[in-house]
Amino acid sequence: MSSTDATAEMSRPRGERAVTVLWSFGKCLGALLPVYLAGYYGFSISLVLLALMVYMGWKHSRLEKVMRLRSAMYLLENEREFTTAKVLRSKGDLPPWVNFPDVEQVEWMNKILQQAWPFIGQYLEKLLVETIAPTIRASSIHLQTLSFTKVNLGDKALKIAGVKAHTEHDKRQVMLDLYVSYAGDVEINVEIKKYFCKAGVKGVQLHGKLRVILEPLIGDVPLVGAITMFFIRRPKLDINWTGLTNLLDIPGLNAMSDTMIMDAIASHLVLPNRLTIPLVSNLLVAQLRSPLPRGVVRIHLLEAENLTAKDTVIKGLIDGKSDPYAVLRVGTQVFTSHHVDSNLNPQWREMFEVIVHEVPGQELEVEVFDKDPDQDDFLGRVKVDLDIVKKARVVDDWFNLRDVPSGNVHLRLEWLSLLSSAERLSEVIQKNQNVTSRTSDPPSAAILAVYLDQAHALPMRKGNKDPSPMVQISVQDTTKESKTCYGTTNPSWEDAFTFFIQDPCKQDIDIQVKDDDRAFSLGSLSIPLSRVLSSPQLTVDQWFHLENSGLASKIYFKMVLRVLWLSDDATPTTPPRPLSSRPGMGPGGITSELNPLGPGGLSKPPSTRPLHATPDSDFATEGVLRIQLVEAQNLIAKDNFMGGMVKGKSDPYVKIRVAGITFRSHTIKENLNPIWNELYEVILTQLPGQEIQFELFDKDIDQDDFLGRFKLSLRDIISVQCIDTWYTLNDVKSGRVHLVLEWLPRVTDVFRLEPVLQYQSQQSYQNKAVPSSALLFVYVERAHGLPLKKNGKEPKAGVEVILKNVSYKTKVFERSASPRWDEAFHFLVRDPRDEILTVKLSHSWGHGLGSVTFPLRQVLSESGLLLDRWFNLDGALPESQILLRIALKILDTQQAVCRKGEGDVTIDEVMPKWDPAHFDLKHRGGLSISGENGGGGAAGQVKLTIAYSMDESRLFITIHACRALAPCSKDGADPYVTFVLLPDKKATTKRRTATKKRDLNPEFNERFDFDFSLEESTQRKLDLSVKHNVSFISRERELIGKMQLDLDQMDLKTGVTQWYDLVAEAN
């Protein structure tokens, strides 16, 4: 000890020095005490050594975590300094905005997060203490004393290291990749006082790429329908434990605990799992949470060569062999090949199929291991970006194995597109029979996506208790289970599942609804997949009645089948076998010519020109909504005089908003019953939750006055296709609007063109609109052999597609004589016999590179009205061509038979039967339709369910709703429903619903039960009236409409849900 230290020691008070000596003695005694106790009780010294080793391992693990956390925090705080420092310029240490030029810095966002971080901490503390803690305490008697003693997010905020925006793939969404880094001093402590147990977290690291998708984009506030977020790959997680959870840092337990926590995170936030937050109502959340996959990749694991020998002899003096096998991963999908004994050049010849949810983003990772009795040895890995496979369609190549001295693996990767038509199914099944591999599962011909929504009126458990339903969905030998909804007969699951299908013609889907104990069945259903094949767009979306269940028990789900198609023109690369004696070998024996992207990279396939275009499966799936604004009645007078003492008129006009497009009618002067007779057409994609909004205004010099509004669901219009009815205006005292709405069927029968043109030539509208007869789709895929610029450089080519006065432009492709755009456009066509399509190519929208002029009448002579080929460019080189797919769909209008009283054709012969179950799904949409099949009585309609329960020996009648009721006053009507079961002299069966104020489309959903036998029920007649609730002295009409129904003409055991016409009282 130095003299300075000795002097300082002597200067300290005697009491403090005594405490220091006693503390040192206590620590020595504490260290020796376990040894003494082990000897005293006769324990083996090996137990003491084992405990000491565990303690040292725990201590080392704790120090490593603390150092990693401190290093990460320091690195995030000094990112720019480390980025510019020479010592850390290795690619792995640099932030993403340095490695990838298209990743942008968002320091402004980090400043916002840093500023808001204390308030986020306050919200988290409130959430844990006031919401989560009481829930945990109520879940178990052992946790009744649990409490959060400390919740502190610390000073280190979450940091966004970079953001990449993807806007080139889908115009209906915004896709962002957020590079998230969090190295925080968060501290959360939990205590269970009953067991004197304390645990907690002090410091967390989380690094990963979070994808955020804003979809669907809508033309109304908040502009985005929902926010979906997920990690494409598992993020890196590191947690510093405190208290009792310190045990999780013991070697062996730490890896297990981290894996369990990551599995919990992956089950919610790693593909294919997504977190979806809806921002608007009436969204199909299950389809956003689990959208249709982008495609399927068929992986052929063929062989490997020059693997590293791991099974050496005499401590490595003599090289041995390896017993290699491969593990393949795409997201959470993991496959393992069989192992080949003692072989450094194994032949696997196995085939696997993986679902690809997101491209770009998802990767195929292949790891090769040596099979050993104890721990398998690592033989290398390779990663392949599946976006490359999607663009190349087929990749057949050798790949270098990374992180090992030598080795390469031979893969064949095939991108299978999803077709929404069954035309090529038999061809796919025939091709699959010729595919050979050592795996037991044959190739799949299709995939089936099942969106499980909800069930209604499930039976009760024994003892009249509410069940806790869950669903088992089985296809052949694969069974998947939904989540459990506890204590309800009307569960809502909103789950999605995907199945591989070998032959849809021969397979069924089985649905089992069970209680959560998996023993008590609540209903079942079996549907042959051939039914989906006969449905439009290979989609079935409806209610199904459950078998072996209650009379009214039913389940709602959607099935979407997609055929897996490998493009015929996809030409794979045929790589040479890697030989170690070749000159110019790189690591792993792959020449730089074969792998220009470096070790482990993917060689570029030769530039083979495909014969046909390969658009996405959603190409040419848009439809056309035709809106005819006919007239309005009983509008409010806004132009009053003398302070409202003298009633005036209004100058009404209408605004129609749909999919971000706004139409405005012309203004009709001084008229409360205006007639517009205007036509509008809009091309729409069938997105969940999409609505059409109508607003009426009174045109004024200063500010226009509001006259009412209403909204319609696009999904409801599509389900009935054609509607001709009146709609009551909301938020005003009176007024209604007459519309004719039509979702136009698209056909490829060229013989339908002439009747459509003939019918439309007879129509005239005030806004001079001419109805379209066809819908044109143009897919611009690529060009070849474009001329170079005068300076010899390749052009920056863009394409402009023009039809009459409508034009669209592609993005500009950077510097290539063979650019690829992969963009689709659509046009409304008045008469395809006379119109001409023009496609122009130019350098940055300046110097022309060639053009194509194409009369649409040529498409009319093609099979299926589809043209898909290379076109020669005029004004360019002889070899200059562009690859286009041109599809024409005839818009087969049914408006002539949809509207009442026009022609001799009945509605039932043409209009599709309307299924009222579409309106039962959580009351999605508020559509009013006059007539069960498009017509109906002038008094309106009433929807009833009439059924007899054999189990309860009861007749029950449910009054669901009324629609299109005739108004009884200027404010509409205050309707209610009353009925009696005849014969009934004493009116003991008379019943009445509640009254709905100022509503011509009221919903009641009231059920009435009667203790009748089945025989007695069939002898009754239902006498029902819909009345307007009026006062005693009122002169307003009371009866709106009535109807009678003989119950002996119905199948009461099965039950009937139907709309019935109301008959107005005769004058």
Helices and strands as residue ranges (DSSP letters): H 3-11, H 14-40, H 45-77, H 79-84, G 86-88, G 91-93, H 96-99, H 107-127, I 128-132, H 133-139, G 141-143, E 146-152, E 159-166, E 174-192, G 193-195, E 197-217, E 224-231, E 236-243, G 244-249, H 253-269, E 275-278, H 285-289, E 295-305, E 311-313, E 318-321, E 324-330, E 333-336, E 347-356, E 363-370, E 377-385, H 386-392, E 394-400, E 408-419, H 425-432, E 446-456, E 469-475, E 478-481, E 492-501, E 508-515, E 521-528, H 530-533, G 536-538, E 539-545, E 554-565, E 623-633, E 639-641, G 642-644, E 646-649, E 652-658, E 661-664, E 675-684, E 691-698, E 705-713, H 714-720, E 722-728, E 736-743, E 746-747, G 750-752, H 753-761, E 774-784, E 797-803, E 806-809, E 820-829, E 836-843, E 847-855, H 857-860, G 863-865, E 866-872, E 881-891, H 895-898, H 907-910, G 916-919, E 941-949, E 954-963, E 975-982, E 991-992, E 1003-1010, H 1014-1018, E 1021-1028, E 1039-1046, G 1047-1049, E 1056-1061
